[in-house]
């Protein structure tokens, strides 16, 4: 059983701690869950109430994944003991992840040196300034750098945790967790952190109705003109509003949906790659391989083999 341990270093962002508790703590068939701190007991949150942490740093000795939630503005200076314990956990092979300003803890432990990472866009410049050895990307939702993962703030922590579940157990299990939490099943890590959403100007609901229409027809060869016609805009206005609402172009959004469907089919069926490509909307196996490599840095066949080996 994969053991996930949250490390509360000092003043903690309660929402950031609640996210992995909901994702991993409610999945007893796949994970065990614990919370630890330098000393067990009551610790403050930045929102005016305390949390009771049952375990000390010795809980990290058996952790397969360590998640560091965001820290509050009164968290500095960071105590040295949890930083050393975090380094020890990473050195013995534990996967380490942070949500929001938890990236400062990873950086202070030296775990972001030479690695690409992210944090909440408001704190990205500070992270880059204080820890210049880290390669800070302020524009993305999360960064998967193998055994070290970081996410942006607030809801981006949900995306990161669902990504971890997807990496561990595949899209079907991650989708089931997302349904339980009533959140979107997948937002790509490269999606923009901060999206300037205009006020709805069409039917009171923006482009949500057209996105649902696109989702239902993702396997079909849709054009920008067809999408724009459904939304009731010119192609140029449609593309501009779509980017403002989602942080992605219509084509990028559609390809991400098709890749997710291909993942589902590769995991849950024995269909040939050519049939997966057709059903997912890529048309040919070559098209599927091209977009799969670009999005996931692997091939459909290797993905299926790796997923089934992990399962």
C-alpha positions as CSV (number, residue, x, y, z in Angstrom):
1,X,0.0,0.0,0.0
2,X,1.4,3.4,-1.0
3,X,1.9,5.6,2.0
4,X,1.3,9.4,1.6
5,X,2.4,11.6,4.4
6,X,1.7,15.4,4.6
7,X,4.5,17.4,6.3
8,X,3.2,20.4,8.2
9,X,6.3,22.5,8.8
10,X,4.8,25.4,10.7
11,X,1.8,27.7,10.0
12,X,-0.1,25.9,7.3
13,X,-2.6,26.8,4.6
14,X,-5.6,24.8,5.7
15,X,-7.0,24.4,2.2
16,X,-3.7,23.1,0.9
17,X,-3.7,20.4,3.6
18,X,-7.3,19.5,3.0
19,X,-6.7,18.8,-0.7
20,X,-4.4,15.7,-0.3
21,X,-6.5,14.6,2.7
22,X,-9.5,14.4,0.4
23,X,-7.6,12.8,-2.5
24,X,-5.4,10.3,-0.7
25,X,-7.1,10.0,2.7
26,X,-10.4,8.8,1.1
27,X,-8.9,6.2,-1.1
28,X,-8.1,3.2,1.3
29,X,-7.8,0.8,-1.6
30,X,-4.9,2.7,-3.1
31,X,-3.3,4.8,-0.4
32,X,-2.7,5.2,3.3
33,X,-2.6,8.7,4.7
34,X,-0.9,10.5,7.6
35,X,0.0,14.0,8.7
36,X,3.2,14.8,10.6
37,X,5.0,17.8,12.0
38,X,8.2,18.5,13.8
39,X,6.3,18.0,17.1
40,X,2.8,16.3,17.3
41,X,0.0,18.6,18.6
42,X,-1.8,21.8,17.6
43,X,-0.4,23.9,14.8
44,X,-1.9,27.2,13.5
45,X,-3.4,27.7,10.1
46,X,-3.3,31.1,8.3
47,X,-7.1,31.2,8.5
48,X,-7.5,31.6,12.2
49,X,-8.0,28.0,13.5
50,X,-5.6,25.3,14.6
51,X,-5.1,21.7,13.3
52,X,-4.1,18.8,15.4
53,X,-1.2,16.8,13.9
54,X,-0.9,13.3,15.3
55,X,2.6,12.3,14.2
56,X,6.1,13.5,14.5
57,X,8.8,13.5,11.8
58,X,9.4,9.8,12.2
59,X,6.4,9.2,10.0
60,X,8.5,10.3,7.1
61,X,10.7,7.3,7.4
62,X,8.0,5.1,5.9
63,X,6.5,7.6,3.4
64,X,6.4,6.7,-0.3
65,X,5.2,10.2,-1.1
66,X,5.6,13.3,1.0
67,X,3.4,16.3,0.3
68,X,4.2,19.7,1.7
69,X,1.1,22.0,1.8
70,X,1.4,25.8,1.6
71,X,2.9,27.7,4.5
72,X,1.5,31.0,5.9
73,X,3.1,34.4,6.0
74,X,4.2,33.8,9.6
75,X,6.1,30.6,8.8
76,X,9.5,32.1,8.4
77,X,12.2,31.3,9.4
78,X,11.7,27.7,8.5
79,X,12.9,25.2,11.2
80,X,15.9,23.1,10.2
81,X,14.6,19.7,11.5
82,X,11.8,19.1,9.0
83,X,14.1,20.3,6.2
84,X,16.6,17.6,7.1
85,X,13.9,15.0,7.5
86,X,12.6,15.9,4.0
87,X,16.0,15.6,2.5
88,X,16.4,12.2,4.1
89,X,13.1,11.0,2.7
90,X,14.0,12.2,-0.8
91,X,17.5,10.6,-0.5
92,X,16.0,7.2,0.2
93,X,13.7,7.4,-2.8
94,X,10.4,9.0,-1.6
95,X,8.5,11.1,-4.1
96,X,8.2,14.7,-2.9
97,X,5.5,17.2,-3.8
98,X,4.4,20.7,-2.8
99,X,1.3,22.7,-3.1
100,X,1.5,26.5,-3.4
101,X,4.1,28.0,-1.1
102,X,5.1,24.6,0.1
103,X,7.6,25.0,-2.8
104,X,9.6,27.2,-0.5
105,X,10.1,24.3,1.9
106,X,11.3,22.1,-0.9
107,X,13.6,24.8,-2.1
108,X,15.0,25.4,1.4
109,X,15.7,21.7,1.7
110,X,17.7,21.9,-1.6
111,X,15.3,19.7,-3.5
112,X,14.6,22.2,-6.2
113,X,18.2,23.0,-7.2
114,X,18.5,22.6,-10.9
115,X,14.9,21.6,-11.2
116,X,11.9,23.2,-12.9
117,X,9.2,24.1,-10.4
118,X,6.2,26.4,-9.8
119,X,4.3,28.0,-7.0
120,X,1.4,30.5,-6.7
121,X,2.0,33.3,-9.2
122,X,2.1,35.9,-6.5
123,X,5.1,34.2,-4.9
124,X,6.9,33.0,-8.0
125,X,9.3,36.0,-8.2
126,X,10.2,35.7,-4.5
127,X,10.9,32.0,-4.9
128,X,13.1,32.6,-7.9
129,X,14.9,35.4,-6.1
130,X,15.5,33.6,-2.8
131,X,16.4,30.3,-4.4
132,X,18.1,31.1,-7.8
133,X,19.2,27.5,-8.3
134,X,15.5,26.6,-8.9
135,X,14.1,27.0,-12.4
136,X,10.8,28.7,-11.5
137,X,8.0,28.7,-14.1
138,X,5.2,31.1,-12.8
139,X,2.8,30.4,-15.6
140,X,1.8,26.8,-15.2
141,X,-0.6,24.8,-12.9
142,X,1.9,22.2,-11.9
143,X,5.3,20.7,-12.8
144,X,6.1,17.0,-12.8
145,X,9.8,16.6,-12.6
146,X,9.8,12.9,-11.9
147,X,10.3,12.4,-8.2
148,X,9.8,16.1,-7.3
149,X,6.5,17.7,-8.2
150,X,5.2,21.3,-7.5
151,X,1.9,23.0,-8.0
152,X,0.6,26.5,-8.1
153,X,-1.8,27.8,-5.5
154,X,-5.2,26.9,-4.2
155,X,-7.2,24.8,-6.7
156,X,-4.0,23.8,-8.7
157,X,-3.2,21.5,-5.8
158,X,-6.3,19.5,-6.7
159,X,-4.9,19.2,-10.3
160,X,-1.5,18.1,-9.0
161,X,-2.9,15.4,-6.6
162,X,-5.2,14.0,-9.3
163,X,-2.2,13.9,-11.7
164,X,-0.3,11.9,-9.1
165,X,-3.3,9.4,-8.8
166,X,-3.4,9.3,-12.6
167,X,0.3,8.6,-12.8
168,X,0.0,5.9,-10.1
169,X,-3.2,4.1,-11.1
170,X,-4.3,5.5,-14.5
171,X,-7.1,7.7,-15.8
172,X,-10.0,5.6,-14.7
173,X,-9.1,5.7,-11.0
174,X,-8.2,9.4,-11.2
175,X,-11.5,10.2,-12.9
176,X,-13.4,8.3,-10.1
177,X,-11.7,10.4,-7.5
178,X,-12.5,13.5,-9.4
179,X,-16.2,12.5,-9.6
180,X,-16.2,11.9,-5.9
181,X,-14.8,15.4,-5.3
182,X,-17.0,17.0,-8.0
183,X,-14.1,18.6,-9.8
184,X,-12.8,18.5,-13.4
185,X,-11.1,15.2,-14.1
186,X,-8.1,16.7,-15.8
187,X,-6.4,20.0,-16.3
188,X,-3.1,19.8,-18.1
189,X,-0.1,21.0,-16.0
190,X,1.0,23.4,-18.7
191,X,-2.3,25.3,-18.6
192,X,-2.1,28.9,-17.6
193,X,-2.2,29.7,-13.8
194,X,-3.9,33.0,-14.2
195,X,-6.7,33.4,-16.7
196,X,-8.3,36.7,-17.4
197,X,-11.9,35.6,-17.7
198,X,-14.3,38.2,-19.2
199,X,-17.8,38.6,-18.0
200,X,-20.2,36.2,-19.8
201,X,-21.6,37.9,-22.9
202,X,-23.5,35.1,-24.5
203,X,-26.5,33.3,-23.0
204,X,-25.2,34.1,-19.6
205,X,-22.7,31.2,-19.6
206,X,-19.7,32.1,-21.7
207,X,-18.5,29.2,-23.9
208,X,-19.4,26.3,-21.6
209,X,-22.2,25.1,-23.8
210,X,-19.9,25.0,-26.8
211,X,-17.1,23.2,-24.9
212,X,-19.7,20.5,-23.9
213,X,-20.7,20.3,-27.5
214,X,-17.0,19.9,-28.5
215,X,-16.4,17.3,-25.8
216,X,-19.3,15.2,-27.2
217,X,-17.8,15.4,-30.7
218,X,-14.1,15.2,-29.9
219,X,-13.7,12.1,-32.1
220,X,-15.0,14.1,-35.1
221,X,-12.8,16.4,-37.3
222,X,-14.0,19.7,-35.9
223,X,-13.0,23.0,-37.4
224,X,-12.7,26.4,-35.8
225,X,-15.4,27.7,-38.1
226,X,-17.8,24.9,-36.9
227,X,-17.0,25.6,-33.2
228,X,-17.5,29.4,-33.7
229,X,-20.8,28.8,-35.6
230,X,-22.1,26.8,-32.7
231,X,-21.1,29.5,-30.2
232,X,-22.5,32.3,-32.3
233,X,-19.3,34.2,-32.9
234,X,-16.9,34.9,-35.7
235,X,-13.9,32.5,-35.7
236,X,-11.6,35.3,-34.6
237,X,-13.8,36.4,-31.7
238,X,-14.5,32.8,-30.7
239,X,-10.7,31.9,-30.6
240,X,-10.0,35.1,-28.5
241,X,-12.9,34.3,-26.0
242,X,-12.0,30.6,-25.8
243,X,-8.4,31.5,-24.8
244,X,-9.5,34.0,-22.3
245,X,-11.9,31.5,-20.6
246,X,-9.7,28.4,-20.6
247,X,-6.1,29.5,-21.0
248,X,-5.8,27.3,-24.1
249,X,-6.7,27.6,-27.8
250,X,-9.6,25.6,-29.0
251,X,-7.3,23.2,-30.8
252,X,-5.1,22.7,-27.7
253,X,-8.2,22.1,-25.6
254,X,-9.5,19.6,-28.1
255,X,-6.2,17.7,-28.3
256,X,-6.0,17.5,-24.5
257,X,-9.5,15.9,-24.5
258,X,-8.5,13.5,-27.2
259,X,-5.3,12.5,-25.4
260,X,-7.2,11.8,-22.2
261,X,-9.7,9.6,-24.1
262,X,-6.8,7.7,-25.7
263,X,-5.3,7.1,-22.3
264,X,-8.7,5.8,-21.1
265,X,-8.9,3.4,-24.0
266,X,-5.3,2.2,-23.8
267,X,-5.8,1.5,-20.1
268,X,-9.2,-0.1,-20.1
269,X,-9.4,-1.9,-23.5
270,X,-7.4,-4.2,-25.7
271,X,-8.2,-2.2,-28.8
272,X,-5.4,-1.9,-31.4
273,X,-3.6,1.4,-31.5
274,X,-5.2,2.2,-34.8
275,X,-8.7,1.8,-33.3
276,X,-7.8,3.8,-30.3
277,X,-6.6,6.6,-32.6
278,X,-9.8,6.5,-34.5
279,X,-12.1,6.5,-31.5
280,X,-10.1,9.2,-29.7
281,X,-10.3,11.5,-32.7
282,X,-6.7,11.4,-34.0
283,X,-7.7,9.6,-37.2
284,X,-4.5,7.6,-37.7
285,X,-2.0,5.8,-35.4
286,X,0.7,8.2,-36.6
287,X,-1.4,11.2,-35.5
288,X,-2.0,9.6,-32.1
289,X,1.7,8.8,-31.6
290,X,2.7,12.4,-32.5
291,X,0.3,14.0,-30.0
292,X,0.9,11.4,-27.4
293,X,4.7,11.9,-27.5
294,X,4.2,15.7,-27.3
295,X,1.8,15.6,-24.4
296,X,3.2,12.6,-22.4
297,X,6.7,12.1,-23.7
298,X,5.9,8.4,-24.5
299,X,4.3,6.3,-27.1
300,X,0.8,4.7,-26.9
301,X,2.3,1.2,-26.8
302,X,4.8,2.1,-24.1
303,X,2.1,3.9,-22.1
304,X,-0.2,0.8,-22.2
305,X,2.7,-1.5,-21.3
306,X,3.8,0.8,-18.4
307,X,0.3,1.2,-17.0
308,X,-0.5,-2.5,-17.0
309,X,2.9,-3.3,-15.4
310,X,2.1,-0.8,-12.7
311,X,-1.4,-2.1,-12.2
